[in-house]
Amino acid sequence: MHTTSQVPKLSLGPLLYYWSRDDVFKFYESIAETAIDIVYLGETVCSKRRLLRLDSWLEIAKLLQDAGKEVVLSTLTLLEANSELSALRKICNNELFTVEANDMTAVQLMAGKKKFVTGPAVNIYNSRTLEVLVRSGLKRWVLPVELSKETLTTMHQEKPLGVETEVFVFGRLPLAYSARCFTARSHNLPKDDCQFRCLDDPDGLMLKTREDESFLVLNGIQTQSAKTQNLIKEIDDFKDLKIDVLRISPQSKGTEQVVDIFDQCLRGKINNEEAEQQLQQYTMSGECDGYWNNQAGMDAIRLEQTV
């Protein structure tokens, strides 16, 4: 049944954490050597994370482009100040790279002017919304992480011609954004004087229940799942559905290996079960695929099924 299937491209989503400038450059130098097809670059969480400004991101973009990667510049998800709007305009007006809009302000700035991508924080829940955004210039959309395979199947089949679909397949899920900074609050610091404590947590700050179970991850103003969403067992379905792009989210350790495992699985060099076993060492605080299966997001449905 796979004669009409296609092999999706692999993308690396924007870096959601705050790392040192040297660590960021070293990370993307290593990513340039991987099989990744598309790389999203830029700060999407907090405008106070300024160790890399736009010119630095463009320097990394050139490096990746020279390595044969498609580069997309990602925008902030939550805008709170005029300075952030000014920075957003510079990104949206760039002439070199496609832009991933992570809120409707970015969409409006580019509507009718240039093609763009929407990130998972843009609430595209039905095909009618897709149609509206396509008229504004949408070229690729990322499925919101809380939606299921059933919803994706319907929307992907009904989407306008020429629009690509991307699915978040591996990484801690970005769940919510707030005007308050949870990381600063956890250190009894005000948001305006956070002392950049996010630098201390390269994969976010774990939040546990009273029963000492990993629950959520605090990442500045962003809340993430503690568990790693892993949809490696859905690879054949992605091929059959003709999904265009599969997104892997960066983490401080093992990202290159995760990319390689997904690439080998997509190419048929290893099967889904082998890939799942190999990915175990690179998942943090367990795995989940609940949203994908129309269940509670932190559940592991298919991942727990044994043959």
PEZI-V574022 format. One line per field, one symbol per residue. phi: phi as a letter, one per 30 degrees, with the letter a starting at -180 (. if undefined). A space follows every 50 residues. Layout:
phi->???
This chain:
phi->.cdcdbdddcbcddddcccdedddddddddddccddcbbcbkdccbdddc dbceddddddededdddjcdcbcccedbcbbdddddddddddcdccbdcc dcadddeddceicadbccdddddccadddeddddddkdcabceeddcced deeddddcdddicccbbdcakdddcabbdccdddddchcdedbdhhdedd bdbicdccdddicdbbbcbidcccdddcdbcddceddddddiddbccccd bdbiddddeddddddddidbdddddddddedccciibbadeecibeeddc cddcdcd
